[in-house]
């Protein structure tokens, strides 16, 4: 029993490191390619989240379960989407990964792809490009920091481009653009909060409901008004956002903008008819 567990752990560690030769050897010897860690993480999840494209290909071809989930509901596709590994997202979608699977919190792969990430440390990858794994998650007050506090604008831009491609691929594969978390948050709200203009426009073009509300009554416009910036606010208004919508506590986008969104955002809302 212990020998079996040790072999599985070693296999998962080799996958995480991207040791393709070791992975192939383990498969030839009959390793359980769907073996899981205590939290439910599989080899395919490890490879997908580490950006090891060739390992992912080998695992999928060997029959790895693309829709297996961790205990929290996370899947390989969710991890690859959040980290912007576009090629892996394509491979998983082609292998029939469920683009609308949800975590126990109701998060989807699309939401994960929209969440803003910032690189805080990079190291050369196998292809000579920066490794995109050491990231800081900035959405909804969460922070997950790894490595030293050293940013790279080049890698931030590269990551943003890859994530945008992931979003396009997920939408093309049928991802529900209006899916909501258990708390009612949508992908558009997340993008609006971070002022991600091109992503917002893409989601709106795909049918995102501009006036959807979360459980507290917050809309994408309110999120944009307080944090997303003037241009994000303008994009939503032009898409038909209700400038007079109120939360359960009676808050409006204009009040949010006045508290922290800046004078330009306030001006845009008033010009759009917000009640002063």
Helices and strands as residue ranges (DSSP letters): H 2-17, H 20-28, H 43-50, H 53-61, H 76-82, H 86-94, H 109-114, E 117-119, E 135-137, G 139-141, H 153-172, H 187-193, H 197-205, H 220-223, I 224-228, H 230-238, H 253-256, I 257-261, H 263-271
